[in-house]
Amino acid sequence: MKKLLTWAIALAVTLGSFAITASDAQANERYGKQKVVYHINYDGGADDKKYRGAMRNIQNHINAVGADNMDIKVVLHGNGLGLLSQAKANEALRGQVLELKGQNVAVHVCNNTLNGRNISYENDLFDVFEEDIVPSGVAELSHLQMQGYTYIKP
């Protein structure tokens, strides 16, 4: 009986893995490789709901297409920098940012906004490094679109 149960569990795991692989293959065939830029320049609202929603949208996109098939950039400028400011205190938002970065999502932060609002990326924003800073958020959006990135504003 124990051997039969072990065999049944192994079969279920194998079939489950096959279903996931088949599903991934179908997504790969349907969607192929994608280059996408997400644009966030708005306030997150109460409980950072809009920011958390945008992060879920990006994760859902990755889930549908596959992280290996995605090249995703997130461009933050203006009020969008609030996403990384709020992430310093909001654990759920911080977790979403780290989860996306762990899947090679790049976050680009507008230097014009940093300077214009006197924001220190080192002290005021969560997990931002010098290489994440771009001269201009709007110019970066145009630059990426010229490189073939699809523009999405969640």
HUUR-V573619 format. One record per residue. RES is the residue in three letters. SS is DSSP state (H for helix, E for strand, L for the rest). PSI is psi in radians with two decimals (999 if undefined). D_FIRST is the distance of its C-alpha to the first C-alpha in Angstrom with 1 decimal. Layout:
res:RES ss:SS psi:PSI d_first:D_FIRST
res:RES ss:SS psi:PSI d_first:D_FIRST
This chain:
res:MET ss:L psi:-0.78 d_first:0.0
res:LYS ss:H psi:-0.70 d_first:3.8
res:LYS ss:H psi:-0.70 d_first:5.4
res:LEU ss:H psi:-0.71 d_first:5.1
res:LEU ss:H psi:-0.75 d_first:6.2
res:THR ss:H psi:-0.76 d_first:8.6
res:TRP ss:H psi:-0.73 d_first:9.8
res:ALA ss:H psi:-0.71 d_first:10.5
res:ILE ss:H psi:-0.77 d_first:12.4
res:ALA ss:H psi:-0.72 d_first:14.2
res:LEU ss:H psi:-0.75 d_first:15.2
res:ALA ss:H psi:-0.74 d_first:16.5
res:VAL ss:H psi:-0.76 d_first:18.4
res:THR ss:H psi:-0.82 d_first:19.9
res:LEU ss:H psi:-0.67 d_first:20.9
res:GLY ss:H psi:-0.74 d_first:22.3
res:SER ss:H psi:-0.71 d_first:24.3
res:PHE ss:H psi:-0.72 d_first:25.5
res:ALA ss:H psi:-0.73 d_first:26.7
res:ILE ss:H psi:-0.79 d_first:28.5
res:THR ss:H psi:-0.76 d_first:30.0
res:ALA ss:H psi:-0.72 d_first:31.1
res:SER ss:H psi:-0.75 d_first:32.5
res:ASP ss:H psi:-0.73 d_first:34.4
res:ALA ss:H psi:-0.71 d_first:35.7
res:GLN ss:H psi:-0.74 d_first:37.0
res:ALA ss:H psi:-0.76 d_first:38.7
res:ASN ss:H psi:-0.73 d_first:40.2
res:GLU ss:H psi:-0.73 d_first:41.6
res:ARG ss:H psi:-0.81 d_first:43.0
res:TYR ss:H psi:-0.46 d_first:44.5
res:GLY ss:L psi:-2.79 d_first:45.0
res:LYS ss:L psi:2.47 d_first:46.6
res:GLN ss:E psi:2.50 d_first:48.5
res:LYS ss:E psi:2.11 d_first:51.2
res:VAL ss:E psi:2.44 d_first:51.8
res:VAL ss:E psi:2.18 d_first:54.1
res:TYR ss:E psi:2.33 d_first:53.4
res:HIS ss:E psi:2.09 d_first:56.7
res:ILE ss:E psi:2.00 d_first:56.7
res:ASN ss:L psi:0.48 d_first:60.1
res:TYR ss:L psi:2.89 d_first:59.7
res:ASP ss:L psi:2.56 d_first:59.1
res:GLY ss:L psi:-0.26 d_first:55.6
res:GLY ss:L psi:-2.99 d_first:56.6
res:ALA ss:H psi:2.31 d_first:55.2
res:ASP ss:H psi:0.43 d_first:52.2
res:ASP ss:H psi:0.52 d_first:52.4
res:LYS ss:H psi:-0.75 d_first:50.7
res:LYS ss:H psi:-0.68 d_first:52.4
res:TYR ss:H psi:-0.80 d_first:51.4
res:ARG ss:H psi:-0.63 d_first:47.8
res:GLY ss:H psi:-0.72 d_first:47.8
res:ALA ss:H psi:-0.72 d_first:49.3
res:MET ss:H psi:-0.68 d_first:46.6
res:ARG ss:H psi:-0.70 d_first:43.9
res:ASN ss:H psi:-0.79 d_first:45.7
res:ILE ss:H psi:-0.77 d_first:45.6
res:GLN ss:H psi:-0.72 d_first:41.9
res:ASN ss:H psi:-0.66 d_first:41.1
res:HIS ss:H psi:-0.81 d_first:43.3
res:ILE ss:H psi:-0.75 d_first:41.4
res:ASN ss:H psi:-0.65 d_first:38.0
res:ALA ss:H psi:-0.65 d_first:39.3
res:VAL ss:H psi:-0.52 d_first:41.0
res:GLY ss:L psi:2.28 d_first:39.1
res:ALA ss:H psi:-0.60 d_first:40.7
res:ASP ss:H psi:-0.28 d_first:41.3
res:ASN ss:H psi:0.14 d_first:43.4
res:MET ss:E psi:2.48 d_first:45.5
res:ASP ss:E psi:1.77 d_first:48.7
res:ILE ss:E psi:2.31 d_first:49.4
res:LYS ss:E psi:2.46 d_first:52.5
res:VAL ss:E psi:2.11 d_first:53.3
res:VAL ss:E psi:2.14 d_first:57.0
res:LEU ss:E psi:2.26 d_first:58.2
res:HIS ss:L psi:2.94 d_first:61.8
res:GLY ss:H psi:-2.36 d_first:63.9
res:ASN ss:H psi:-0.25 d_first:61.9
res:GLY ss:H psi:-0.43 d_first:58.7
res:LEU ss:H psi:-0.29 d_first:59.0
res:GLY ss:H psi:-0.47 d_first:58.0
res:LEU ss:H psi:-0.84 d_first:54.4
res:LEU ss:H psi:-0.43 d_first:54.5
res:SER ss:H psi:-0.83 d_first:56.8
res:GLN ss:H psi:-0.53 d_first:54.5
res:ALA ss:H psi:-0.40 d_first:51.4
res:LYS ss:L psi:-0.58 d_first:53.0
res:ALA ss:L psi:-0.41 d_first:52.4
res:ASN ss:L psi:1.84 d_first:49.7
res:GLU ss:H psi:-0.70 d_first:46.3
res:ALA ss:H psi:-0.78 d_first:44.5
res:LEU ss:H psi:-0.74 d_first:47.1
res:ARG ss:H psi:-0.76 d_first:47.1
res:GLY ss:H psi:-0.70 d_first:43.3
res:GLN ss:H psi:-0.74 d_first:43.8
res:VAL ss:H psi:-0.82 d_first:46.6
res:LEU ss:H psi:-0.68 d_first:44.6
res:GLU ss:H psi:-0.78 d_first:41.6
res:LEU ss:H psi:-0.76 d_first:43.9
res:LYS ss:H psi:-0.59 d_first:45.8
res:GLY ss:L psi:-0.25 d_first:42.5
res:GLN ss:L psi:0.42 d_first:42.1
res:ASN ss:L psi:0.46 d_first:45.6
res:VAL ss:L psi:2.19 d_first:47.5
res:ALA ss:E psi:2.39 d_first:51.1
res:VAL ss:E psi:2.13 d_first:53.2
res:HIS ss:E psi:2.25 d_first:57.0
res:VAL ss:E psi:2.31 d_first:59.4
res:CYS ss:E psi:2.11 d_first:63.0
res:ASN ss:H psi:-0.58 d_first:65.6
res:ASN ss:H psi:-0.72 d_first:68.3
res:THR ss:H psi:-0.73 d_first:66.3
res:LEU ss:H psi:-0.86 d_first:65.8
res:ASN ss:H psi:-0.80 d_first:69.6
res:GLY ss:H psi:-0.50 d_first:70.8
res:ARG ss:L psi:0.11 d_first:68.7
res:ASN ss:L psi:0.90 d_first:69.1
res:ILE ss:L psi:2.30 d_first:65.3
res:SER ss:L psi:2.04 d_first:64.0
res:TYR ss:H psi:-0.50 d_first:60.9
res:GLU ss:H psi:-0.63 d_first:60.1
res:ASN ss:H psi:-0.54 d_first:60.7
res:ASP ss:H psi:-0.28 d_first:60.2
res:LEU ss:L psi:2.63 d_first:57.3
res:PHE ss:L psi:2.20 d_first:53.6
res:ASP ss:L psi:0.82 d_first:52.5
res:VAL ss:L psi:2.38 d_first:55.5
res:PHE ss:L psi:2.87 d_first:57.0
res:GLU ss:H psi:-0.68 d_first:60.3
res:GLU ss:H psi:-0.19 d_first:58.7
res:ASP ss:H psi:-0.22 d_first:57.4
res:ILE ss:E psi:2.27 d_first:61.0
res:VAL ss:E psi:2.64 d_first:62.7
res:PRO ss:L psi:-0.73 d_first:66.4
res:SER ss:L psi:2.24 d_first:66.2
res:GLY ss:H psi:-0.80 d_first:63.2
res:VAL ss:H psi:-0.67 d_first:64.9
res:ALA ss:H psi:-0.62 d_first:66.1
res:GLU ss:H psi:-0.71 d_first:62.6
res:LEU ss:H psi:-0.80 d_first:61.3
res:SER ss:H psi:-0.78 d_first:63.9
res:HIS ss:H psi:-0.82 d_first:63.3
res:LEU ss:H psi:-0.67 d_first:59.6
res:GLN ss:H psi:-0.63 d_first:60.2
res:MET ss:H psi:-0.41 d_first:62.7
res:GLN ss:L psi:0.06 d_first:59.9
res:GLY ss:L psi:0.18 d_first:57.8
res:TYR ss:L psi:2.40 d_first:55.7
res:THR ss:E psi:2.34 d_first:54.9
res:TYR ss:E psi:2.26 d_first:56.3
res:ILE ss:E psi:2.31 d_first:54.2
res:LYS ss:L psi:1.77 d_first:55.5
res:PRO ss:L psi:999 d_first:52.6
